[in-house]
Amino acid sequence: MPDILRDELVRLTCDMIRFQSTADRPDQLSAVVDYLDHYLSAIPGIFVHRSTSNGKPAIVATLHDTYEPALLLNGHVDVVMGQPAQFDPQIRDGRIYGRGSQDMKGSVAVLLRLLKDLAARDMRPDVGFQFVSDEEIGGAHGTERLFNDGWRCDYFIAAEPTDMNICNEHKGALWIELRLPGMSAHGSRPWEGRNPILALHAGLAGLFEHFPPLEQATWRTTVTPTAIQAGIGSPNQVPPELDLTLDVRHIPDDQPEDILALVRTCFPAAEEIACRRAAPLATSPENPHVRRLAAVTTRIRNQEPQFYSEHFSTDARFYSAAGIPAVCFGPVGAGLHSPEEWVAIDSLVQMYDVLHTMILE
């Protein structure tokens, strides 16, 4: 069984890596979800719901005819962009290299095989599996849309890579786009205009008094300017306006409305063009479901998992924000979004063993 399981997890992961399922390739997103659909079609007696929103396909498969399984396991098959060679999976030193190996087609392989094995039992547990294709661009047409369509659970696990630890908390996010007004003038006569770059400097200085830029990972709110556009191509002209984008990552203790109020105070003349939000993840490590996952992981690995807080967002936030216990749990790997992304094959097997044992207990 271990060798058969290992071989299938490797095969499934490598098959999925070959799909260039990036946000700008709707054909490949559909193709990789077709691959999942084909695998699921060979499993008798399960309930499969496929849907598409804004060109982003998703599948939910359950072992019982319900929209509210006790446990929902979630994985995404979309990936960030990479070089063509990264979509040709390589196996070296017990690792699978390739785009999406760690984030998170290896985990999806585990979920597929787990679903098949649980479905073969006489007494099927009450588990559902979500497979989405837009997590990397925010999840609005995947997990969030499925939640809004009525998919609920008592406990939610996003199979994001966590090195077999448990991420029970991550930051929320605000993406704020501002337009700072100015007034054009000749660069040699700046007193005749109003330079929005000066307002930018003053506004950022005010923001950084409250949220200084970090030089190392620290669990507190950050405000990062990520895009600035000013001027119309003339080097001797005061720009008529300036567009600024802020990427805010806030801890659960800092409220979005308070952060927005501070931004408006620091840029009093700015027009707010857009503001997108992502809720934080916040689940108590003492939750009984979470404690059970930790206990089983300890038994399987002979090592107690660490609870930790993450700086980026995941789809687990959609369920946590609704008061449903949600965590991230997944395999060992490295190179997230980099040219050397990899996942450890042994950890895929361990992840399967942990989830399989936890569910049956």
Contacts in CASP RR format, 6 or more apart in sequence:
PFRMAT RR
TARGET T0000
AUTHOR 0000-0000-0000
METHOD contacts of the structure
MODEL  1
MPDILRDELVRLTCDMIRFQSTADRPDQLSAVVDYLDHYLSAIPGIFVHR
STSNGKPAIVATLHDTYEPALLLNGHVDVVMGQPAQFDPQIRDGRIYGRG
SQDMKGSVAVLLRLLKDLAARDMRPDVGFQFVSDEEIGGAHGTERLFNDG
WRCDYFIAAEPTDMNICNEHKGALWIELRLPGMSAHGSRPWEGRNPILAL
HAGLAGLFEHFPPLEQATWRTTVTPTAIQAGIGSPNQVPPELDLTLDVRH
IPDDQPEDILALVRTCFPAAEEIACRRAAPLATSPENPHVRRLAAVTTRI
RNQEPQFYSEHFSTDARFYSAAGIPAVCFGPVGAGLHSPEEWVAIDSLVQ
MYDVLHTMILE
2 349 0 8 1.000
5 113 0 8 1.000
5 349 0 8 1.000
5 352 0 8 1.000
6 345 0 8 1.000
6 348 0 8 1.000
6 349 0 8 1.000
8 109 0 8 1.000
8 113 0 8 1.000
9 106 0 8 1.000
9 109 0 8 1.000
9 110 0 8 1.000
9 113 0 8 1.000
9 345 0 8 1.000
9 348 0 8 1.000
9 349 0 8 1.000
9 352 0 8 1.000
10 91 0 8 1.000
10 96 0 8 1.000
10 345 0 8 1.000
10 348 0 8 1.000
12 39 0 8 1.000
12 106 0 8 1.000
12 108 0 8 1.000
12 109 0 8 1.000
12 112 0 8 1.000
12 113 0 8 1.000
13 89 0 8 1.000
13 96 0 8 1.000
13 101 0 8 1.000
13 105 0 8 1.000
13 106 0 8 1.000
13 108 0 8 1.000
13 109 0 8 1.000
13 343 0 8 1.000
13 348 0 8 1.000
14 89 0 8 1.000
14 91 0 8 1.000
14 96 0 8 1.000
15 35 0 8 1.000
16 32 0 8 1.000
16 35 0 8 1.000
16 77 0 8 1.000
16 100 0 8 1.000
16 105 0 8 1.000
16 106 0 8 1.000
16 108 0 8 1.000
16 109 0 8 1.000
17 87 0 8 1.000
17 88 0 8 1.000
17 89 0 8 1.000
17 96 0 8 1.000
17 98 0 8 1.000
17 99 0 8 1.000
17 100 0 8 1.000
17 101 0 8 1.000
17 105 0 8 1.000
18 87 0 8 1.000
18 88 0 8 1.000
18 89 0 8 1.000
19 28 0 8 1.000
19 31 0 8 1.000
19 32 0 8 1.000
19 35 0 8 1.000
19 77 0 8 1.000
19 87 0 8 1.000
20 28 0 8 1.000
20 87 0 8 1.000
20 99 0 8 1.000
21 28 0 8 1.000
21 29 0 8 1.000
21 31 0 8 1.000
21 32 0 8 1.000
21 77 0 8 1.000
21 78 0 8 1.000
21 79 0 8 1.000
21 133 0 8 1.000
22 28 0 8 1.000
22 78 0 8 1.000
22 79 0 8 1.000
22 80 0 8 1.000
22 81 0 8 1.000
22 82 0 8 1.000
23 29 0 8 1.000
23 78 0 8 1.000
23 134 0 8 1.000
23 136 0 8 1.000
23 137 0 8 1.000
24 81 0 8 1.000
26 55 0 8 1.000
29 55 0 8 1.000
29 56 0 8 1.000
29 57 0 8 1.000
29 77 0 8 1.000
29 78 0 8 1.000
29 133 0 8 1.000
30 57 0 8 1.000
32 77 0 8 1.000
32 133 0 8 1.000
33 50 0 8 1.000
33 57 0 8 1.000
33 58 0 8 1.000
33 59 0 8 1.000
33 77 0 8 1.000
33 131 0 8 1.000
33 133 0 8 1.000
36 59 0 8 1.000
36 77 0 8 1.000
36 108 0 8 1.000
36 112 0 8 1.000
36 131 0 8 1.000
37 48 0 8 1.000
37 50 0 8 1.000
37 59 0 8 1.000
39 112 0 8 1.000
39 116 0 8 1.000
40 46 0 8 1.000
40 48 0 8 1.000
40 59 0 8 1.000
40 61 0 8 1.000
40 112 0 8 1.000
40 115 0 8 1.000
41 48 0 8 1.000
43 115 0 8 1.000
43 116 0 8 1.000
43 119 0 8 1.000
44 119 0 8 1.000
45 119 0 8 1.000
46 61 0 8 1.000
46 62 0 8 1.000
46 63 0 8 1.000
46 115 0 8 1.000
46 119 0 8 1.000
47 61 0 8 1.000
47 62 0 8 1.000
47 63 0 8 1.000
47 64 0 8 1.000
47 65 0 8 1.000
47 66 0 8 1.000
48 59 0 8 1.000
48 60 0 8 1.000
48 61 0 8 1.000
49 59 0 8 1.000
49 60 0 8 1.000
49 61 0 8 1.000
49 62 0 8 1.000
50 57 0 8 1.000
50 58 0 8 1.000
50 59 0 8 1.000
51 57 0 8 1.000
51 58 0 8 1.000
51 59 0 8 1.000
51 149 0 8 1.000
52 58 0 8 1.000
53 141 0 8 1.000
53 142 0 8 1.000
53 145 0 8 1.000
54 140 0 8 1.000
54 141 0 8 1.000
55 141 0 8 1.000
56 78 0 8 1.000
56 132 0 8 1.000
56 133 0 8 1.000
56 134 0 8 1.000
56 141 0 8 1.000
56 142 0 8 1.000
57 133 0 8 1.000
58 130 0 8 1.000
58 131 0 8 1.000
58 132 0 8 1.000
58 133 0 8 1.000
58 141 0 8 1.000
58 142 0 8 1.000
58 145 0 8 1.000
58 146 0 8 1.000
59 130 0 8 1.000
59 131 0 8 1.000
60 128 0 8 1.000
60 129 0 8 1.000
60 130 0 8 1.000
60 131 0 8 1.000
60 146 0 8 1.000
60 151 0 8 1.000
61 115 0 8 1.000
61 128 0 8 1.000
61 129 0 8 1.000
61 131 0 8 1.000
62 69 0 8 1.000
62 127 0 8 1.000
62 128 0 8 1.000
62 129 0 8 1.000
63 69 0 8 1.000
63 115 0 8 1.000
63 118 0 8 1.000
63 119 0 8 1.000
63 124 0 8 1.000
63 125 0 8 1.000
63 126 0 8 1.000
63 127 0 8 1.000
63 128 0 8 1.000
64 124 0 8 1.000
64 126 0 8 1.000
66 126 0 8 1.000
67 150 0 8 1.000
67 151 0 8 1.000
67 152 0 8 1.000
68 151 0 8 1.000
68 152 0 8 1.000
68 153 0 8 1.000
69 126 0 8 1.000
69 127 0 8 1.000
69 128 0 8 1.000
69 153 0 8 1.000
70 125 0 8 1.000
70 126 0 8 1.000
70 127 0 8 1.000
70 153 0 8 1.000
70 154 0 8 1.000
70 155 0 8 1.000
71 125 0 8 1.000
71 126 0 8 1.000
71 127 0 8 1.000
71 128 0 8 1.000
71 153 0 8 1.000
71 154 0 8 1.000
71 155 0 8 1.000
71 156 0 8 1.000
71 157 0 8 1.000
71 359 0 8 1.000
72 127 0 8 1.000
72 128 0 8 1.000
72 129 0 8 1.000
72 130 0 8 1.000
72 151 0 8 1.000
72 153 0 8 1.000
72 155 0 8 1.000
72 156 0 8 1.000
72 157 0 8 1.000
72 319 0 8 1.000
73 111 0 8 1.000
73 114 0 8 1.000
73 127 0 8 1.000
73 128 0 8 1.000
73 129 0 8 1.000
73 130 0 8 1.000
73 157 0 8 1.000
73 159 0 8 1.000
73 355 0 8 1.000
74 129 0 8 1.000
74 130 0 8 1.000
74 131 0 8 1.000
74 132 0 8 1.000
74 143 0 8 1.000
74 156 0 8 1.000
74 157 0 8 1.000
74 158 0 8 1.000
74 159 0 8 1.000
74 315 0 8 1.000
74 316 0 8 1.000
75 104 0 8 1.000
75 107 0 8 1.000
75 108 0 8 1.000
75 111 0 8 1.000
75 130 0 8 1.000
75 131 0 8 1.000
75 132 0 8 1.000
75 135 0 8 1.000
75 158 0 8 1.000
75 159 0 8 1.000
75 160 0 8 1.000
75 315 0 8 1.000
76 104 0 8 1.000
76 108 0 8 1.000
76 131 0 8 1.000
76 132 0 8 1.000
76 133 0 8 1.000
76 134 0 8 1.000
76 135 0 8 1.000
76 136 0 8 1.000
76 315 0 8 1.000
77 105 0 8 1.000
77 108 0 8 1.000
77 131 0 8 1.000
77 132 0 8 1.000
77 133 0 8 1.000
78 132 0 8 1.000
78 133 0 8 1.000
78 134 0 8 1.000
78 135 0 8 1.000
78 136 0 8 1.000
78 137 0 8 1.000
79 99 0 8 1.000
79 100 0 8 1.000
79 103 0 8 1.000
79 105 0 8 1.000
79 136 0 8 1.000
80 99 0 8 1.000
80 103 0 8 1.000
80 136 0 8 1.000
80 337 0 8 1.000
82 99 0 8 1.000
82 339 0 8 1.000
83 339 0 8 1.000
86 98 0 8 1.000
86 99 0 8 1.000
86 339 0 8 1.000
86 341 0 8 1.000
87 98 0 8 1.000
87 99 0 8 1.000
88 98 0 8 1.000
89 96 0 8 1.000
89 97 0 8 1.000
89 98 0 8 1.000
89 101 0 8 1.000
90 96 0 8 1.000
90 97 0 8 1.000
90 98 0 8 1.000
91 97 0 8 1.000
91 345 0 8 1.000
94 344 0 8 1.000
94 345 0 8 1.000
94 346 0 8 1.000
95 101 0 8 1.000
95 333 0 8 1.000
95 342 0 8 1.000
95 343 0 8 1.000
95 344 0 8 1.000
95 345 0 8 1.000
96 106 0 8 1.000
96 342 0 8 1.000
96 343 0 8 1.000
96 345 0 8 1.000
97 340 0 8 1.000
97 341 0 8 1.000
97 342 0 8 1.000
98 341 0 8 1.000
98 342 0 8 1.000
99 341 0 8 1.000
100 106 0 8 1.000
100 341 0 8 1.000
101 341 0 8 1.000
101 342 0 8 1.000
101 343 0 8 1.000
102 161 0 8 1.000
102 331 0 8 1.000
102 333 0 8 1.000
102 334 0 8 1.000
102 335 0 8 1.000
102 336 0 8 1.000
102 341 0 8 1.000
102 342 0 8 1.000
102 343 0 8 1.000
103 160 0 8 1.000
103 161 0 8 1.000
103 336 0 8 1.000
103 337 0 8 1.000
103 341 0 8 1.000
104 159 0 8 1.000
104 160 0 8 1.000
104 161 0 8 1.000
104 330 0 8 1.000
106 331 0 8 1.000
106 343 0 8 1.000
106 348 0 8 1.000
107 159 0 8 1.000
107 160 0 8 1.000
107 161 0 8 1.000
107 330 0 8 1.000
107 331 0 8 1.000
107 348 0 8 1.000
107 351 0 8 1.000
108 131 0 8 1.000
108 159 0 8 1.000
109 348 0 8 1.000
110 159 0 8 1.000
110 331 0 8 1.000
110 348 0 8 1.000
110 351 0 8 1.000
110 352 0 8 1.000
110 355 0 8 1.000
111 129 0 8 1.000
111 131 0 8 1.000
111 159 0 8 1.000
113 352 0 8 1.000
114 129 0 8 1.000
114 352 0 8 1.000
114 355 0 8 1.000
114 356 0 8 1.000
114 359 0 8 1.000
115 127 0 8 1.000
115 128 0 8 1.000
115 129 0 8 1.000
117 356 0 8 1.000
118 124 0 8 1.000
118 125 0 8 1.000
118 127 0 8 1.000
118 356 0 8 1.000
118 359 0 8 1.000
125 359 0 8 1.000
125 360 0 8 1.000
127 359 0 8 1.000
128 153 0 8 1.000
130 143 0 8 1.000
130 146 0 8 1.000
130 151 0 8 1.000
132 139 0 8 1.000
132 142 0 8 1.000
132 143 0 8 1.000
132 146 0 8 1.000
132 315 0 8 1.000
133 142 0 8 1.000
134 140 0 8 1.000
134 141 0 8 1.000
134 142 0 8 1.000
135 142 0 8 1.000
135 143 0 8 1.000
135 314 0 8 1.000
135 315 0 8 1.000
138 144 0 8 1.000
138 278 0 8 1.000
138 313 0 8 1.000
138 315 0 8 1.000
139 145 0 8 1.000
139 315 0 8 1.000
139 318 0 8 1.000
142 315 0 8 1.000
143 315 0 8 1.000
143 318 0 8 1.000
144 315 0 8 1.000
144 318 0 8 1.000
147 318 0 8 1.000
147 319 0 8 1.000
147 322 0 8 1.000
152 324 0 8 1.000
153 319 0 8 1.000
153 324 0 8 1.000
154 289 0 8 1.000
154 324 0 8 1.000
154 325 0 8 1.000
155 289 0 8 1.000
155 324 0 8 1.000
155 325 0 8 1.000
155 326 0 8 1.000
156 316 0 8 1.000
156 319 0 8 1.000
156 320 0 8 1.000
156 324 0 8 1.000
156 325 0 8 1.000
156 326 0 8 1.000
156 327 0 8 1.000
157 293 0 8 1.000
157 316 0 8 1.000
157 326 0 8 1.000
157 327 0 8 1.000
157 328 0 8 1.000
157 329 0 8 1.000
157 355 0 8 1.000
158 314 0 8 1.000
158 315 0 8 1.000
158 316 0 8 1.000
158 326 0 8 1.000
158 327 0 8 1.000
158 328 0 8 1.000
158 329 0 8 1.000
159 328 0 8 1.000
159 329 0 8 1.000
159 330 0 8 1.000
159 351 0 8 1.000
160 167 0 8 1.000
160 314 0 8 1.000
160 316 0 8 1.000
160 328 0 8 1.000
160 329 0 8 1.000
160 330 0 8 1.000
161 330 0 8 1.000
161 331 0 8 1.000
161 332 0 8 1.000
161 333 0 8 1.000
161 336 0 8 1.000
161 343 0 8 1.000
162 308 0 8 1.000
162 328 0 8 1.000
162 329 0 8 1.000
162 330 0 8 1.000
162 331 0 8 1.000
163 330 0 8 1.000
163 331 0 8 1.000
163 332 0 8 1.000
163 333 0 8 1.000
163 347 0 8 1.000
164 297 0 8 1.000
164 301 0 8 1.000
164 303 0 8 1.000
164 305 0 8 1.000
164 329 0 8 1.000
164 330 0 8 1.000
164 331 0 8 1.000
164 332 0 8 1.000
164 347 0 8 1.000
164 350 0 8 1.000
164 351 0 8 1.000
164 354 0 8 1.000
165 305 0 8 1.000
165 306 0 8 1.000
165 307 0 8 1.000
165 308 0 8 1.000
165 329 0 8 1.000
166 285 0 8 1.000
166 290 0 8 1.000
166 293 0 8 1.000
166 294 0 8 1.000
166 297 0 8 1.000
166 305 0 8 1.000
166 306 0 8 1.000
166 307 0 8 1.000
166 308 0 8 1.000
166 327 0 8 1.000
166 328 0 8 1.000
166 329 0 8 1.000
167 281 0 8 1.000
167 307 0 8 1.000
167 308 0 8 1.000
167 309 0 8 1.000
167 310 0 8 1.000
167 314 0 8 1.000
167 316 0 8 1.000
167 327 0 8 1.000
167 328 0 8 1.000
167 329 0 8 1.000
168 281 0 8 1.000
168 282 0 8 1.000
168 283 0 8 1.000
168 284 0 8 1.000
168 285 0 8 1.000
168 290 0 8 1.000
168 307 0 8 1.000
168 308 0 8 1.000
168 309 0 8 1.000
168 327 0 8 1.000
169 252 0 8 1.000
169 280 0 8 1.000
169 281 0 8 1.000
169 282 0 8 1.000
169 283 0 8 1.000
169 308 0 8 1.000
169 309 0 8 1.000
169 310 0 8 1.000
170 280 0 8 1.000
170 281 0 8 1.000
170 309 0 8 1.000
170 310 0 8 1.000
170 311 0 8 1.000
170 312 0 8 1.000
170 313 0 8 1.000
170 314 0 8 1.000
170 316 0 8 1.000
170 317 0 8 1.000
170 328 0 8 1.000
171 221 0 8 1.000
171 249 0 8 1.000
171 250 0 8 1.000
171 251 0 8 1.000
171 252 0 8 1.000
171 280 0 8 1.000
171 309 0 8 1.000
171 310 0 8 1.000
171 311 0 8 1.000
171 312 0 8 1.000
171 313 0 8 1.000
172 249 0 8 1.000
172 250 0 8 1.000
172 251 0 8 1.000
172 252 0 8 1.000
172 277 0 8 1.000
172 278 0 8 1.000
172 279 0 8 1.000
172 280 0 8 1.000
172 281 0 8 1.000
172 313 0 8 1.000
172 317 0 8 1.000
173 247 0 8 1.000
173 248 0 8 1.000
173 249 0 8 1.000
173 250 0 8 1.000
173 276 0 8 1.000
173 277 0 8 1.000
173 278 0 8 1.000
173 313 0 8 1.000
174 246 0 8 1.000
174 247 0 8 1.000
174 248 0 8 1.000
174 250 0 8 1.000
174 256 0 8 1.000
174 259 0 8 1.000
174 260 0 8 1.000
174 275 0 8 1.000
174 276 0 8 1.000
174 277 0 8 1.000
174 278 0 8 1.000
175 245 0 8 1.000
175 246 0 8 1.000
175 247 0 8 1.000
175 248 0 8 1.000
175 274 0 8 1.000
175 275 0 8 1.000
175 276 0 8 1.000
176 245 0 8 1.000
176 246 0 8 1.000
176 248 0 8 1.000
176 260 0 8 1.000
176 263 0 8 1.000
176 272 0 8 1.000
176 274 0 8 1.000
176 275 0 8 1.000
177 243 0 8 1.000
177 244 0 8 1.000
177 245 0 8 1.000
177 246 0 8 1.000
177 272 0 8 1.000
177 273 0 8 1.000
177 274 0 8 1.000
177 275 0 8 1.000
178 243 0 8 1.000
178 244 0 8 1.000
178 245 0 8 1.000
178 246 0 8 1.000
178 263 0 8 1.000
178 267 0 8 1.000
178 270 0 8 1.000
178 271 0 8 1.000
178 272 0 8 1.000
178 273 0 8 1.000
179 241 0 8 1.000
179 242 0 8 1.000
179 243 0 8 1.000
179 244 0 8 1.000
179 270 0 8 1.000
179 271 0 8 1.000
179 273 0 8 1.000
180 196 0 8 1.000
180 199 0 8 1.000
180 200 0 8 1.000
180 241 0 8 1.000
180 242 0 8 1.000
180 243 0 8 1.000
180 244 0 8 1.000
180 267 0 8 1.000
180 269 0 8 1.000
180 270 0 8 1.000
181 194 0 8 1.000
181 196 0 8 1.000
181 240 0 8 1.000
181 241 0 8 1.000
181 269 0 8 1.000
181 270 0 8 1.000
181 271 0 8 1.000
182 193 0 8 1.000
182 194 0 8 1.000
182 195 0 8 1.000
182 196 0 8 1.000
182 199 0 8 1.000
182 238 0 8 1.000
182 239 0 8 1.000
182 240 0 8 1.000
182 241 0 8 1.000
182 242 0 8 1.000
183 193 0 8 1.000
183 194 0 8 1.000
183 238 0 8 1.000
183 240 0 8 1.000
184 193 0 8 1.000
184 237 0 8 1.000
184 238 0 8 1.000
184 239 0 8 1.000
184 240 0 8 1.000
185 191 0 8 1.000
185 192 0 8 1.000
185 193 0 8 1.000
185 194 0 8 1.000
185 237 0 8 1.000
185 238 0 8 1.000
186 192 0 8 1.000
186 236 0 8 1.000
186 237 0 8 1.000
186 238 0 8 1.000
187 236 0 8 1.000
187 237 0 8 1.000
187 238 0 8 1.000
188 236 0 8 1.000
190 238 0 8 1.000
193 238 0 8 1.000
194 238 0 8 1.000
195 238 0 8 1.000
195 239 0 8 1.000
196 230 0 8 1.000
196 239 0 8 1.000
196 241 0 8 1.000
196 242 0 8 1.000
197 230 0 8 1.000
197 239 0 8 1.000
197 242 0 8 1.000
199 242 0 8 1.000
199 267 0 8 1.000
199 269 0 8 1.000
199 270 0 8 1.000
200 228 0 8 1.000
200 230 0 8 1.000
200 242 0 8 1.000
200 244 0 8 1.000
202 266 0 8 1.000
203 266 0 8 1.000
203 267 0 8 1.000
204 225 0 8 1.000
204 266 0 8 1.000
206 266 0 8 1.000
207 223 0 8 1.000
207 246 0 8 1.000
207 262 0 8 1.000
207 263 0 8 1.000
207 266 0 8 1.000
208 223 0 8 1.000
210 262 0 8 1.000
211 220 0 8 1.000
211 221 0 8 1.000
211 222 0 8 1.000
211 223 0 8 1.000
213 222 0 8 1.000
213 224 0 8 1.000
214 220 0 8 1.000
214 222 0 8 1.000
217 311 0 8 1.000
219 251 0 8 1.000
219 309 0 8 1.000
220 251 0 8 1.000
221 248 0 8 1.000
221 249 0 8 1.000
221 250 0 8 1.000
221 251 0 8 1.000
221 254 0 8 1.000
221 259 0 8 1.000
222 248 0 8 1.000
222 249 0 8 1.000
222 311 0 8 1.000
223 246 0 8 1.000
223 247 0 8 1.000
223 248 0 8 1.000
223 259 0 8 1.000
224 246 0 8 1.000
224 247 0 8 1.000
224 248 0 8 1.000
224 249 0 8 1.000
225 244 0 8 1.000
225 245 0 8 1.000
225 246 0 8 1.000
225 247 0 8 1.000
226 245 0 8 1.000
226 246 0 8 1.000
226 247 0 8 1.000
227 243 0 8 1.000
227 244 0 8 1.000
227 245 0 8 1.000
228 242 0 8 1.000
228 243 0 8 1.000
228 244 0 8 1.000
228 245 0 8 1.000
229 242 0 8 1.000
229 243 0 8 1.000
230 239 0 8 1.000
230 241 0 8 1.000
230 242 0 8 1.000
230 243 0 8 1.000
231 237 0 8 1.000
231 239 0 8 1.000
231 240 0 8 1.000
231 242 0 8 1.000
232 239 0 8 1.000
232 240 0 8 1.000
243 273 0 8 1.000
244 267 0 8 1.000
244 270 0 8 1.000
246 263 0 8 1.000
248 259 0 8 1.000
249 311 0 8 1.000
249 312 0 8 1.000
250 256 0 8 1.000
250 259 0 8 1.000
250 280 0 8 1.000
251 280 0 8 1.000
251 309 0 8 1.000
252 280 0 8 1.000
252 282 0 8 1.000
256 277 0 8 1.000
260 275 0 8 1.000
264 270 0 8 1.000
264 272 0 8 1.000
278 313 0 8 1.000
278 317 0 8 1.000
279 317 0 8 1.000
279 318 0 8 1.000
279 320 0 8 1.000
279 321 0 8 1.000
280 317 0 8 1.000
280 320 0 8 1.000
281 310 0 8 1.000
281 313 0 8 1.000
281 314 0 8 1.000
281 316 0 8 1.000
281 317 0 8 1.000
281 320 0 8 1.000
281 326 0 8 1.000
281 327 0 8 1.000
281 328 0 8 1.000
282 320 0 8 1.000
283 290 0 8 1.000
283 320 0 8 1.000
283 325 0 8 1.000
283 326 0 8 1.000
283 327 0 8 1.000
284 290 0 8 1.000
284 325 0 8 1.000
285 291 0 8 1.000
285 294 0 8 1.000
285 307 0 8 1.000
287 325 0 8 1.000
289 325 0 8 1.000
290 325 0 8 1.000
290 327 0 8 1.000
292 358 0 8 1.000
292 361 0 8 1.000
293 305 0 8 1.000
293 327 0 8 1.000
293 329 0 8 1.000
293 354 0 8 1.000
293 358 0 8 1.000
294 304 0 8 1.000
294 305 0 8 1.000
294 307 0 8 1.000
296 354 0 8 1.000
296 357 0 8 1.000
296 358 0 8 1.000
296 361 0 8 1.000
297 303 0 8 1.000
297 304 0 8 1.000
297 305 0 8 1.000
297 329 0 8 1.000
297 354 0 8 1.000
298 304 0 8 1.000
298 305 0 8 1.000
299 357 0 8 1.000
300 350 0 8 1.000
300 353 0 8 1.000
300 354 0 8 1.000
300 357 0 8 1.000
301 350 0 8 1.000
301 354 0 8 1.000
310 328 0 8 1.000
314 328 0 8 1.000
316 326 0 8 1.000
316 327 0 8 1.000
316 328 0 8 1.000
317 326 0 8 1.000
319 326 0 8 1.000
320 326 0 8 1.000
329 351 0 8 1.000
329 354 0 8 1.000
330 347 0 8 1.000
330 351 0 8 1.000
331 343 0 8 1.000
331 344 0 8 1.000
331 347 0 8 1.000
331 348 0 8 1.000
331 350 0 8 1.000
331 351 0 8 1.000
332 343 0 8 1.000
332 344 0 8 1.000
332 346 0 8 1.000
332 347 0 8 1.000
333 342 0 8 1.000
333 343 0 8 1.000
333 344 0 8 1.000
333 347 0 8 1.000
334 340 0 8 1.000
334 341 0 8 1.000
334 342 0 8 1.000
335 341 0 8 1.000
335 342 0 8 1.000
END
